[in-house]
Amino acid sequence: MRSLIALATLVLAVSTPLAHARDINVPVDQPTIQAGIDAAATGDRVIVHPGTYHEYMVDFHGRAITVMSTNPKDSTIVASTVVDADSLGTVFFFHSGEDTTSILSGLTITGGLGGGEYPNYYGGGITMWETSPIVHLCRIVRNSSAYRGGGLYYEGDTSHPRFYKCDVFENTAMYGAGACIEEWRSVRIPILLRDCRIFRNHARGSGGGISAGAMYSHTITLERCLIQGNSAVEDAGGIYIGTDMKIVNSLIVNNQAGERGGGLYGGGGPFVESELLCCTLFGNTADFLGDAVYVNASTIYLYNGVIYGNGERDVVRTATGYFTPSYSDIRGGWQGVGNIDADPIFLDPEHGNFHLAPGSPCIDTGTLENAPAEDFDRDPRPVGEGVDMGADEFTSSRYGSVQGIIRDRSVNAPLKGVRVEFSQNYISAGVTTTDQYGAFGIALLPGTYAVHAQHPGFLQGAKDVTIVADNTTTADLQLDHWDYITHVDVPGMGPGSTGDITIHIRVDQGGDYQLTKPIRRTITCTPGQDNTITFTGVAENRAYLAEVPLQLKSGITTVDSEKLRIPVDLASPLTPAEDAAMAAQYAPVLRLGNEEVYQPKGAIPTLEVSNLTVMDGLLPKLFAGPLNSLLLDTHFFRSGWTDIASPNHQALYNARVYPTPNTVYARIVEENGRLFVFYWLHYFVSNWDEYGGANFHEGDWEGLAVEFTLGQTPVQVGFAQHFRFGDVFRGGDRLDWSTVETDGDHVIGYVSEGSHSTYPHAGVDPIRGFGNDVHEGDGVELLPQDLFVGEDGTEPYTLVILPRLDETWESRAPGMEWVRYMGEWGQKGIPGYSGATAPVMTDRWFTPIDWIDNLDASFGERPMGPPTGELHIIK
């Protein structure tokens, strides 16, 4: 009842101002949030309009007021209403006895830094000391603390803060990176987190998601929370339990610990007792002991739980403590009443869907004892004959189904083995394939889904379907061959007239993309006579030629695009063998610096030690590594990023990536009569900051390109360097072939230490004030493997020809599906510290002519030598 009263108070305060309250708008009425608070009286609302407010140590001073965005329920508004402390201290500081009449709602809180001393205290995003405010619908992101509580820190005695529907992610600290809650006194007052998502936080010590500790037992309640994708160098990737906790209807998934307790670590002493009620633990790992749970000197009771799909070595481990499950599904089994060991049959766990599928052994096999009245989705418990195990209560009426037949449109024949994917907001919700009759079927939650059918040699078929509970929806599709031009429109001529007629067509090229390129041809023709129209051009770097016999009739206006299909010859001007020969002839010689610790490697080893995260609105969905090219292929056109699984990049590089061969990728491009070979270099990380540069990030893509005439005579070379910024920095160098340093036909590129940008000459470039780029070339020299490699500091590399995206992947590019991945090769973060963009999302890939034509052609005029820190403007 108290929780309902508190929630009602929250809703009233957020949505309905009190009769005597006033609204103070920031920055209209007051220039800053702090000024708005200082001007507020009891019951007032400080309404913060979208924008970024550079403030820290924002203090309520005990006032019974609401500080909120213009619409806390609109995620777009929340994301654009930002309070950034710029690493000057904690963002919000509650320390004046605030209670539930002090409300913080709908803001993005970032850039906080907790230093461990008053007044910064510990928490980076929010620090609370002996206070009981409500924090509601806030995003607490990318804050840090030197010691405890990167996102949140609380310490108190009789106070009771509450957090509702908050997202706490990408924060860092030594302990409790997402949230750290501490109590050193004897009064038992509960702390409540409800409907919160704690994800992608990283602890340099223990407690990646949450760390909760107390000298005396202190009940902390988590209800309907998602603890996902957090990590810790030491113990407790997900939650460190150091005091009495009650965790209800929560998902603890895909967390990782460097030592013990990937999902949970139970500590705090022999008098600490915690309860997990209807919780699911999945995909958690620990490098040493207890992939899902490690219990040390405390007791954890599990009721109606599911612990499945975690690491294979050591799912639950106890030391001096006790793990007491009942009516739970635990892989490997565990003694206790009602426990089972069986695949829970989640609907789609790899894509974050932990709803129970029909036929799950967890349905109706739990116990009413200690069972909550609702599940993770707030559906009622129990449904059916008993309570279900895990966070989800299965409801048969929850699911609908969709079925259909996929056909080849040209012959109206069913297609076997077509991949059919259902997604919402670009996040996969289910995948199936057609049988020998071209039929498919799948059960999904009600909702509207985008359906994509993909098959080699065919355009991707797409449509939207709405699935209704307890109903079957039909989603038949017909796929078109990808080698067609479709005639769209023929504007008419008058009866009996002659003259010009304009033909509008579009090129639909599929398999990998559905490219639409409008083309217009104007010809002189006479109605009633045969007129042959010839189209030539390039579609995704493949030449096409189409001769179209078309008889125009008097008064014609349009031609049905479904009836007129024009086959296109997509023969390449170069065969694959010719591609490889030309790429090898001009493959670069790479001269690295003496202190360079990373060398260009294949992309696959990086994927094997990486995770993949994609966003579903504000919710990230983590797919724990190792990745593979097929998984990235399924996230083509998705907003996602890879993340190297260990923070110790150098050790991981040495152990897993360094022993693999050095690799250079090559891609042949012909566009508008110009021919290129692009050489792509993939580095495990960019550690430029170690050499005085501007940043550090994972997954670095660099390279250079050679342009040729169509007769394969080299013309010029482009060297990729960092980003483009108008005339201040043009994104690289462009040199005529006659001025490029070569070894025979092999271009020599100097690799800058740490940043891995390539330069045509040795030297030190001030990078227009952005930091050192040292590229002396006095270290290892990398050569194509067919050249002589000896004991003179030279090492070999393998040249790999990248497939063309318009070819059939199964025959042309096995294992290279990753080329189509459109995301970031490294963890998202502050610009400049985020992972490099995937090759197919760069201008070098999509607009190669624009890229090379806009490079800096004044390399020889640029001052070389020690960085001056000045901004050099090149005209």
Secondary structure, DSSP 8 states (H G I E B T S, - for coil): -HHHHHHHHHHHHHHS--TT--EEEETTTSSSHHHHHHT--TT-EEEE-SEEE---SB--TT---EEEES-TT-HHHHHHEEEE-TTSS-SEEE-S---TT-EEES-EEES-EE-SBTTTBS-SSEEEES---EEES-EEES-EESSB-SSEEEE-SS---EEES-EEES-EEEE-SSEEEEE-SS----EEEES-EEES-EEEEE-SSEEEEESS---EEEES-EEES-EESSS-SSEEEES-EEEES-EEES-EESSB-SSEEE-S-TT-EEEEES-EEES-EESSB-SSEEE-SSEEEEES-EE-SS-SS-SEEESSSEEEEES-EETT--SSTT-B-S---EEEGGGTEEEE-TT-TTTT-S-STT--SB-TTS-BS-BTTB--SSS----GGG-EEEEEEEEETTTTEE-TT-EEEEEETTEEEEEEE--TTSEEEEEE-SEEEEEEEE-TTB--EEEEEEE-TT-EEE--EEE-BSSEEEEEE-----TT--EEEEEEEEEEE-SS--EEEEEEEEEEE-TTSEEEEEEEEEETTEEEEEEEEEE--TT-----TTT-EEE-B---SS-HHHHHHHHHHT--EEE--TT-----B-HHHHHTTEEEEEEETTEEEEE-S---HHHHHHTTT--EEEEES-S-HHHHIIIIITTS-BEEEEEEEEETTEEEEEEEEEEEEE-GGGGT-S--EEEEEEEEEEEE-TT--EEEEEEEEEEEETTTEEEEEEEEGGGS-EETTEEEEEE-TTT--EESS-SEE-GGGT--EE----S-EEEETTS---SSSEEEEEEEE---TTS-HHHH-TT-GGGG--SBSS---STTTS--B-GGGSHHHH-HHHHHHTSB--GGGS--SS---------
